[in-house]
Amino acid sequence: QVQLVESGGGLVQPGGSLRLSCAVSGLPFDRATMSWYRQTPGKKRDLVALITWLDSATTYLDSVKGRFTISRDNAQNTVYLQMNNLKPEDTAMYYCYAVNSQKTYWGQGTQVTVSS
């Protein structure tokens, strides 16, 4: 059974930082392209950051470039999202997403709230 378990969300003031983690089990993590998405109520889920399995190439949503960093630890089967200089507009539910052998998997999400 494939499981993606996010953690690290919470309430933070503008300008603050959080690090999200997504622990993956049940699939060959070193062959999975991993992503973080986010969603606010009534809106579609948007890709925030992606990291490939082949060469750890990364892609970012324009509005988070220079502030967020996605990384992966294949030994720990974990993908991270370091979020710095957080803004109120970053408030959302953040989801971990895995693609492996044309199959896709979602985590349950972790809430990030940026507010003073």
N, C-alpha and C positions, 0 to 999 in steps of 0.2 A: 504494500500500500504506500503510495506516494504521499508525503506530508511536507508542507512548507509552513513553517511556524515563524511568524514575525514577532519582533520585540523591539523595545527602545522608544516607542512613541511616548507622548506626554504633552504637558503644558510648558511652554517656554516663552520668555519675553522676546519682543523684536530685537534682532541683533544677536540672539543667543544661538546655541548649537545643540544638535542632537545627532546621535548615531543609531540608525536602524540596523537591525540584524535579521537575517532570514536563514534559519537552519533547515536544511533539506535532507530528507531521507527517502529511501525507496526507489531511487533512480541514480544512474551514473552521473554524479554531479559534474565530473570533469569533462563530460560531453554535453552539458546543458548550457544553452545561452540563457542568461539570467537578466531579469529586468525588474525595475520598480515602476509602478503606476500609482497615480493618485486620483481621487474622485471626491467631489463635493456634492451635496444633495441636489438632485435635479439636473446634474451635468454628466457628460460622458466621462469614462475613465481615460485619462491621458498618460502617455508614456513619459516618464520623468528621466530615466536613465537605463542604459542597457550595456551589458558586458558580454562579449562573445566567449565561447569555450575555446575556440581554436587559438586565438592570439591575444585574448583579453582586450580586444579593441573596444572602445567605449563610444557611446552616443548620448547626448543630453538634450533635454528640452531647452530651448533658447533662454527662457527666463531663469533657469537655474545654473547656467554655465558660469564657471568661476566661483560658485558658492557650494555646489554639491559635488561629491566624488563617490562614484561607485567602485567597489573593489570586491575581490573574491579570494577565499582561502580554500583551495581544493582539498587540503589536508583535513580541514574542519567541516567541509561540505556546507559552507556558509557564505552568503553574499551580504555585503554591507552597503549602507548609504550614509556617508558622512554629510551632514547638512550644517553649513555655517551661515552666519549673517541671515538668519531666518527672518522672513517678512510675514505680516498677517495674511497675505495672499497665498502663502504656502500651507495655510491651514487646510487639511483634508484628511481623508482616510488613505493610508498608503498600503499598497498591496505588492507582494512579491509574486513574480511570474516566472515560470520555467518552461523552456521549450527543449524537448529531447526526442529525437527520432520521430519528428512530426507530431508528437503528442504535446499537449499543453496542460499546465497545472497552475492553479492560483492558491495563494495563502488566504487566511481569513481576514487579514488587514490589521493595521495598528493606527490609532488616531494620533495625529499631530495637530496641536492647537498652538498658534502663535498669537499671543495677546498680552497686553500690559494690564 
